[in-house]
Amino acid sequence: MTRRVGFFGGSFDPPHNAHLALARLARDHLQLDELRIVVAGQPWQKAAQAMTPAEHRLAMTRLAFAGEPRMAIETWEVDHPEATVTADTLEALQARADGQGAEWFLVLGQDQYGRLDTWRRWPDLLSLATLAVAGRAGAPPQPPDALAAVPHRVVALPLAPMATAATALREAVAAGMGIAGEVPPAVASYIDRHALYRAAPPEPHRS
């Protein structure tokens, strides 16, 4: 029987409850044997933006998804310092022995799906995986015009509306506000312990 594997990528800066809800939904709705949580190294779209050091984002992601059945944290992008492209990462994971012969699903939110035609090598993604998209407020996924013109496999994920956004969480912490209800408790503790998202940029985590 063909294994079903999901690819859920992101900066996870920080990982929050909406990330966790989407991952759980994708795992269960798609009946995945495994969901790879792919922590971004240096996404090419964000090359000019300051990001929290990968060591912190990886540590927080491990805490956020700890104990989740059939989920695994993937460090391929973090281990490669150059700017990363999702199609390259997906090809690399599929080429590994544990990814060969599997059916792959690329898990996205509507915001990502709606601008997928701006991603590098986006047409290649359509042959590498079925797109699994969580539409806004339960609405069907809405592709951009360029993507709508190209046949592709897409599955809708019925995710309940959640207003959480990583940018807003970082701004809240910087303003001295609590975010304990928006992120897993272990992540909230990590952010506080390492003084992340404060005025001074955090130093790389050393274990």
N, C-alpha and C positions, 0 to 999 in steps of 0.2 A: 504493500500500500504506500502510495506517495506521501512523503512527509509534507506538512504544511507549515511554512515558516514565515513569520512576519518581521518587517524591518520598520522600526519606529525611531527615527532620528531627531536630534534636536540639540540646541546649545545647553538646555537644562541649567539655566542661569537666573534663578534657581529652578530645580524640579518642583512642581507644585501639584495640588490635588487634581487639577484638570488633566495634567499629564497622566497621573495615576489612573484616573477614571477612564480616559481614552485607551490606555494600554490594557486595562482589564476588559473593557468592552471588546476591543479588537481580538484579544486572546480567546474570549468565550464565544463571541458572535461568529468569528471566522473558523472556530474549532481548530485553533493552531496547536501544533505539537510544540512549538517554541516561538516566542517573540523576542527578537534581538533588540535591546535598547541601545541604540548607537549614539554615544556621546560625541558631539562634534569636536574636532580638533580646532581648525581654523577655517570655517566655511568661507568660500571665496566671496559670497555676497557681503560678508561682514569683515572683510580684510581691513577696512579703514576704521572699524569700530573697536573700542576698547572692550575686551571681554574679561571676565573673571578667569584667573589662571585655570588651565585644564585640570590640574591636580584637585582643586576645590570642587569644580563642577562634577568630576568623576566621583569624588568621595561622597558628595551630596546625593548623586544619582544612585549610588550603591545603597545608601541609607534609605532613600525613598522607596526603592523596589525590593528591599530585603525581605525574604520570605515569600515572595510572590511565586506561586507555582508556574512552571513552564515559561519563565522569563529569565533572560540572561543579559548581563551588561557586556556590551561589545566595545573594546578599546581600539579597534583598528585605526580609526581616524586620529585619536589622541596619540597613538604611537607613531603617526606620520606627521612631521612638523609642517609640511607644505600645505598650501590651501587645498581644501578637500572639495570634491564634487560627488554628489550622491550616486550618480551612475557608476563612477569609478569604484566607490566603496561597495556598492551592491555587486558589481562584477567580481571584486576581490573575494567577498564572502561566499558567493556562489561557486567560485573556483576551488575553494577549500573542500577537503574531503567530506566534511560534515554538512556541506551545503549542496553537494551535487545530487541531482535527481529529485530535488525538492520543488514544490510549488511555492512561489514567493508572493508575498503581499506587501506593498508599500503603504504604510499607515500615514494618513495626512489629515489635517484639518482643512476646512473650506478655504481659509485664508491662503494656505499653501497651494491648494489645488487651483484656486482662482488666479494664481500667478505662476503656475508651473511652466508656462511657455517662456518665462524669463530665466529659467534655470539652464545652466550649461548642459548640453547633451540630453535635453529633456525628451526628444523623440526616442532615444535609446531606452529610457526608463519604461516606455510603453511595452517593449518586447521583453524586458527583464522581469516585470512583476505586474500583477493585478493591482490597481489602485484601490485602496480601501479608505473612503473619505467620510469624515464626520461633518455633515452639513450644519449650517447655522440653524438653531432652534428646530431641529428635526426636519428642515427642508431638504429636498433632494440636492445632491452635489451639483454645483453650477460651474462648468468649465469655462475658461476664456475662449474667445472665438477661434484662436489658432489650434487649441487642443480639441475643441468640438469638431473641427474639420478632419481630424485624424481618428480612425477607428481605434478604440482602446478598451481594455477590460476595466470596469469600475464597479465596486460594491459600496453601497451606502451603509454607514455605521450609525445607528440611531442613538446618538449621544444626547443626553439631556443638556439644555443650555447651561453653561458655566461661564461666568464673567472674568475668571481669574486670568491674569496676564503677567508674564515675568517682568516686563518693563515696569508695570505699576507696583509690583512687589518690591523691586529694587528701589524705586522712588519712595515708597512708604518707609522702608527701613532707613533710607538716607534722611528722611524727615523725622525719624525717631518714633515711628508708629510700629505697633506690633502686627505680625502677620501669622501668628500661631494657628489661626483657623483656616489659613489658605495653603499651608504646606504641611507635609507629614511632621509630627512632633520631633523626630530625630533630625530632620532638616532644619527646623526652627532652632533647635539647640546648637547645631553645627554653625549656623549663620551667626548666632550670638557669641559662641565660643571663639570663633575666628574673626569676629568683627568685620564680616563681609558687608559690602554695599554701604559702608560708611564714607566719610569725606575722603580719607586716604585710601588709595588702592591697596588691596590685600597682597601680602607676599605669598609665593607658592607654598603649598602645604608640604611639610616634611614630617613623615611618620617616624 
